[in-house]
Amino acid sequence: MNNKIILFIHDIISPLDQFSVLKYISIDAGISFDINISLTNITFYLTVGGFFGITLHLLAQNYKVISNA
């Protein structure tokens, strides 16, 4: 057990390695535009978290579909 912990600690070179940004998809625009649109791990996590938050918000609303009028 201690050997695995020592190997795991030895593999970590810098504490900032855990915050590295990885590009999943990258799209470069044409010659006239200098635009680079990319989907990174940060944008993926923010998109999933935002979708999850909005979904929970909409599910928590108490909309009455049929009124008792």
RALINMO-V325409 format. One record per residue. N is the residue number from 0. RES is the residue in one letter. SS is DSSP state (H for helix, E for strand, C for the rest). NEAR is the number of other ideal C-beta (glycine too) atoms within 8 Angstrom. D_CENTER is the distance of its C-alpha to the mean C-alpha in whole Angstrom. Layout:
n=N res=RES ss=SS near=NEAR d_center=D_CENTER
n=N res=RES ss=SS near=NEAR d_center=D_CENTER
This chain:
n=0 res=M ss=C near=4 d_center=32
n=1 res=N ss=H near=5 d_center=33
n=2 res=N ss=H near=6 d_center=33
n=3 res=K ss=H near=7 d_center=29
n=4 res=I ss=H near=8 d_center=28
n=5 res=I ss=H near=8 d_center=30
n=6 res=L ss=H near=8 d_center=28
n=7 res=F ss=H near=8 d_center=25
n=8 res=I ss=H near=7 d_center=26
n=9 res=H ss=H near=6 d_center=27
n=10 res=D ss=H near=6 d_center=24
n=11 res=I ss=C near=8 d_center=22
n=12 res=I ss=C near=4 d_center=24
n=13 res=S ss=C near=5 d_center=22
n=14 res=P ss=H near=5 d_center=20
n=15 res=L ss=H near=6 d_center=18
n=16 res=D ss=H near=8 d_center=17
n=17 res=Q ss=H near=5 d_center=14
n=18 res=F ss=H near=5 d_center=12
n=19 res=S ss=C near=6 d_center=13
n=20 res=V ss=C near=7 d_center=11
n=21 res=L ss=C near=6 d_center=11
n=22 res=K ss=E near=8 d_center=12
n=23 res=Y ss=E near=8 d_center=11
n=24 res=I ss=E near=6 d_center=13
n=25 res=S ss=E near=8 d_center=16
n=26 res=I ss=E near=7 d_center=18
n=27 res=D ss=E near=5 d_center=21
n=28 res=A ss=C near=8 d_center=23
n=29 res=G ss=C near=4 d_center=27
n=30 res=I ss=C near=3 d_center=30
n=31 res=S ss=C near=3 d_center=30
n=32 res=F ss=C near=6 d_center=27
n=33 res=D ss=C near=4 d_center=25
n=34 res=I ss=C near=6 d_center=21
n=35 res=N ss=E near=8 d_center=19
n=36 res=I ss=E near=6 d_center=16
n=37 res=S ss=E near=10 d_center=13
n=38 res=L ss=E near=8 d_center=9
n=39 res=T ss=E near=10 d_center=8
n=40 res=N ss=H near=8 d_center=5
n=41 res=I ss=H near=7 d_center=4
n=42 res=T ss=H near=9 d_center=5
n=43 res=F ss=H near=10 d_center=3
n=44 res=Y ss=H near=8 d_center=1
n=45 res=L ss=H near=8 d_center=4
n=46 res=T ss=H near=8 d_center=6
n=47 res=V ss=H near=8 d_center=6
n=48 res=G ss=H near=8 d_center=7
n=49 res=G ss=H near=8 d_center=9
n=50 res=F ss=H near=8 d_center=11
n=51 res=F ss=H near=8 d_center=11
n=52 res=G ss=H near=8 d_center=13
n=53 res=I ss=H near=8 d_center=15
n=54 res=T ss=H near=8 d_center=16
n=55 res=L ss=H near=8 d_center=17
n=56 res=H ss=H near=8 d_center=19
n=57 res=L ss=H near=7 d_center=21
n=58 res=L ss=H near=6 d_center=22
n=59 res=A ss=H near=6 d_center=23
n=60 res=Q ss=C near=6 d_center=25
n=61 res=N ss=C near=4 d_center=29
n=62 res=Y ss=C near=4 d_center=30
n=63 res=K ss=C near=5 d_center=34
n=64 res=V ss=C near=3 d_center=34
n=65 res=I ss=C near=4 d_center=38
n=66 res=S ss=C near=4 d_center=40
n=67 res=N ss=C near=3 d_center=43
n=68 res=A ss=C near=2 d_center=45
